[in-house]
Amino acid sequence: MTAVTDRADDRWDDGFIARSRPRPTSGQAGSGEDEEGDENDEALVRAVSGAGSDGGKATAPPLSPEGQALRFRLDALRQLVGLSRTRLDGKTLAEAGRVLDEAAARRGLSPQHTVVAIAGATGSGKSTLFNSLAGVAISETGLRRPTTAAPIACSWSDGAAGLLDRLEIPGRLRRRPRETPEAEALRGMVLIDLPDLDSAVGAHREHVDRVLALVDAVVWVVDPEKYADAVLHERYLRPLAGHAEVTFVVLNQVDRLPGESADLVLDDLRRLLDDDGIALGEHGEPGATVLGLSALTGEGVGELRELLAQFTQEKGAATRRISADVDQAAVRLRPLYVADGHAGPEIGEAARAEFEDRLAEAVGAYAAGLAAERAWRRNAGKACGTPWLRLWRWYESRRAPRTLAGLAALAVIGGRGTAVAEPPVEEEVTARQRVEQAVRAVADEAVTGLPEPWAQAVRETAVRGAEGLPEALDELAVTLGVAVAVPSVKPPRPAWWPAAVLAQAAMTLIQIYGGLWLVGQIVGVLEPRLLPPVLLMVAGIVGGPLVEWACSIAARGPARRYGQDAERRLRQAAAGCGRARVLEPVAAELLRYREVREQYAAVSAGGSKLSTTRR
């Protein structure tokens, strides 16, 4: 503890401020404030890590509802960045990552301190106000511009070294206020005097931008001449409109305004702040605090001191600042996660059915079903047709070359190796263009209402899945359609086919018997009786076609069902292939988007007021 105290003495003892408390010696344990600062740091560690200083036996202090809500939103933002990292570029997520890093850094430091920066333009009197609050001349004032070249810190209690290290304020620029009863009310506050925000020196403006991004609250000091300065409003106040609850706007030098002019200028300042989108803390509502004072005469400084004292004792500025940063990040990320109010994207049943219909059309499922139906009826005709008709068909088939109806590009005719011309592209089993159209259509349906980055990710997923889809459908068409188109592969026969075949054989035998009987009479072997054999032959001749016709009528239903079953099998196979390669990856991408959308909703849960104000 001695080493810590010595380092603290080196930082704070600048020769300007009288010490009313004795400096601890090397053998002492340290001042009471140092001990309290250490206790505060230990309490913060317990709050962050969830373990006590006794090795985890002590329970962590409960978080406030505001702190619990912030922790929930930060966790959601962290998950949001993790889920989006492979879908969005790093620059897009840089702001969210910065908010997470700064929130983790701030929550790892003292929660008992509130860091407040005093910012303003050249000649606004911010350094004078800084000295007035500190009760002693710490920051240099004067007519020379710029007066403040680097941030200067004043802490009303110990234990803020880590916070000042984070702000990169060296020990030589760290001060202590005068010991007064009024100073005790500001215990826990760390006040930072910043360089001029409109300084001609670029390094000064860099100091301002860097510190403003890290402090818990800001006191903006304006004067009657520059309170409407465009640099102040456009570069700082308007972008930080969501940080109204940790913002103080002070109109300085009101002693220079005669009569009611100060009230008129304050009203105009409030109007400008309202135009900037900054909510004003009026009528008990949370928002920015606006007041007038004179740092030179002390008018209104006491009121500001009381407001800062109350603000510091609440110990909620850091939480509110981080929450406002999360709100701002949520507003900037909104175009990446929200578009057209489309909350739950998914592929609709109509789009799925249309996609499957397109694939079935591309694979030729309907044509395959018709071919299967014709094959069934053709086999029925072969089994139930008259022998003479079957003989004639056999003779005709011997005269014409056999082909596979377009399934093969080459065919051998008569064993001589004669090549058949390749069919045109439109007659291929799978039409590639139809497959590509189907994929584009389902992708367009899936991305309806999605933000552009996620819509692009869904389209890329669909395109990747469709790369081998035409070839896979071709293979399905060949393997499943060959049983339909190849004559050697016969469909199953119903139970009534043997009876039909037997009836047709009986008709044939009757014809043969009648014919032989008639021939026997002609040659004189049998007794001449012309009518019976003629009737038998007529019965066989007429009965054979009648049996064939009856079988063709009976075969229509089974043939149609067989064709529909073949079409359904090919359609289901094509749909399954499309689902595995396109629909399921697209659905997984949409599911990821729904997850990030839910995380974004959790992140922006507290930012609805900000987004409404900014609009």
Salt bridges, closest charged atoms under 4 A:
ASP13 OD2 - ARG23 NH2 3.05
ASP14 OD2 - ARG175 NE 2.76
GLU33 OE2 - ARG21 NH1 2.44
GLU33 OE1 - ARG176 NH2 3.41
GLU33 OE2 - ARG187 NH1 2.81
GLU36 OE1 - ARG187 NH2 3.00
ASP75 OD1 - ARG78 NH1 3.01
GLU95 OE2 - ARG98 NH2 3.18
GLU95 OE2 - ARG332 NH1 3.31
GLU102 OE1 - ARG166 NH2 2.85
GLU140 OE2 - ARG144 NH2 3.29
ASP158 OD1 - ARG176 NH1 2.80
ASP165 OD1 - ARG174 NH2 2.51
GLU168 OE1 - ARG210 NH1 3.82
GLU179 OE2 - ARG21 NH2 3.39
ASP193 OD1 - LYS126 NZ 3.69
ASP196 OD1 - LYS126 NZ 3.31
ASP198 OD2 - LYS226 NZ 3.74
ASP209 OD2 - ARG235 NH2 2.80
ASP216 OD2 - ARG106 NH2 2.96
GLU225 OE2 - ARG256 NH2 2.41
GLU245 OE2 - LYS609 NZ 3.69
ASP267 OD1 - ARG270 NH1 3.39
ASP268 OD1 - ARG271 NH2 2.69
ASP275 OD2 - ARG271 NH1 3.31
ASP276 OD2 - HIS233 ND1 2.50
ASP276 OD1 - ARG238 NH2 2.98
GLU282 OE2 - ARG270 NE 3.39
GLU314 OE1 - ARG320 NH2 2.60
ASP325 OD1 - HIS243 NE2 2.58
ASP325 OD1 - ARG321 NE 3.10
ASP327 OD1 - ARG73 NH2 2.37
GLU354 OE2 - ARG358 NH2 3.26
GLU356 OE2 - ARG579 NH1 3.17
ASP357 OD1 - ARG571 NH1 2.88
GLU396 OE2 - ARG399 NH1 3.68
GLU452 OE2 - ARG459 NH1 3.94
GLU471 OE2 - ARG432 NH2 2.67
GLU548 OE2 - ARG393 NH2 3.77
ASP565 OD1 - ARG568 NH2 2.22
ASP565 OD2 - ARG569 NE 3.13
GLU567 OE2 - ARG571 NH2 3.44
GLU589 OE2 - ARG87 NE 2.45
